[in-house]
Amino acid sequence: MSLTTRHIKEFQSVVWKYYRLHGRVLPWRDTRLPYRIFVSEVMLQQTQAERVVPFYNRFLEQFPSVSSLARAPMKKVLALWQGLGYNRRALHLKHAAEAVVKKHKGKFPVTLPELDDLPGVGIYTASAVMAFAYNKPAVFIETNIRAVFLHFFFKKRTKVSDNEILAFVGKTLDRDNPREWYQALMDYGAMLKRTIGNPNVRSRTYVKQSRFEGSRRQIRGRLVKLALQKTLTLKRLESFCREFKIAPTLTQSIISDLVSEKFLYVRGSSFMVS
């Protein structure tokens, strides 16, 4: 589909109208501080906005600045993260904060390459910070944005690539006000998922979420939670395997991953949160 100026204006009008009437009130939309926006973007990965709100507020109460997060013990960061899931995000957030303090003297980077260079930060998160903190017209895509463009411009297509969608994102971007425009797109996409189903099933990137119960991810989360409460001795790990009916070899494999990822460190024959 070729986009004319009329198509773009009509599309923008529909999205803006919905946003003016139904835009969500979210705490990270009330700030322009890059650190706070960065925290929200990491938390929002694979997690619905409404669920993130209380975690975001509690996290910033404990770590109100990038330097306070950089100084914090990993154990404290992970403890505050419990219940939000995907603990790797907490690790990436902490390491990124340390890099900002060490490499940038505590000042958040203001260019896309510098943001993208932070540990655990991909091009999406870096671009989102550019848009929401600095109001720069970075072109990016996430699940709700993807849903909007599939709905409007790829109605009869399946296996649509993100590169195809990104071309439309760039052409329709409100370059004078990218911050609010992306908020409007995200809100419209969230509405579509509630009302008509998920257009993202027609995306090439779509993968049906695997079963969580009994998954490796669930076991990882349980082990991290247990390690926050007490040292993981061999006896406790044996008890853990019996309680949850998990093969010891699987537990050992996950423990090895957690050590290599620096969630845990080894002390003798025991494992502790870094």
Secondary structure, DSSP 8 states (H G I E B T S, - for coil): ----HHHHHHHHHHHHHHHHHH----GGGG---HHHHHHHHHHHTTS-HHHHHHHHHHHHHH--SHHHHHHS-HHHHHHHHTTS--THHHHHHHHHHHHHHHHHTT----SHHHHHTSTT--HHHHHHHHHHHH--------HHHHHHHHHHH-TT-SSB-HHHHHHHHHHH--TT-HHHHHHHHHHHHHHHHHHT--GGGGBTT-------TT-HHHHHHHHHHHHHHS-B-HHHHHHHHHHHT--HHHHHHHHHHHHHTTSEEEETTEEEE-
